[in-house]
Amino acid sequence: MSILDKEWIAIDKNTESIIVNGIEFIRPKGVETIKIYCDSCNLLVSTVEDCESLKSNSVCESCFDNKSFINKDNTYN
């Protein structure tokens, strides 16, 4: 069972926690946990840019860049 599937426990009105395999994770309430891997290429997230891309595009930066490049119109000025 992943950390995404488990119930977080409220510490106070702004913070919640969860213990997974003896490790306590603490986060602000209302924050959605992202996966540690890209659904498209199945590689682990390794940079802040990958995290930001996962939040906004649901794929890592590399997959987003490659997908965007492939879908662009190939016209030149």
Order of alpha helices (4+ residues) and beta strands (2+ residues): beta-beta-beta-alpha-alpha
